[in-house]
Amino acid sequence: MTLLRTAVLAGATLATGLMAGRFFAYSCWVMPGLAATDDRSFVGTMQWINRRILNGWFLAAFLGAVLLFALAVALIGALLTRRP
């Protein structure tokens, strides 16, 4: 059971880190670059990005972070409420 908790917590940490890195990079590099364009280019580029980001890798990291975190909380909560 300890190995399962450790694996789930490590997976949740990795998936959360991947999503945080993606959002950080997006806000630091993509948005400032798009801010330098005109409105029509901005909207067109954002629509293109939104269509391209819908893939299995993004979905796995995005939903995986939430699901693994919830599972880690449940497993650790079960450990803390267990009576000796």
Secondary structure, DSSP 8 states (H G I E B T S, - for coil): -HHHHHHHHHHHHHHHHHHHHHHHHIIIIIHHHHHTS-HHHHHHHHHHHHHHT-SHHHHHHHHHHHHHHHHHHHHHHHHHH---
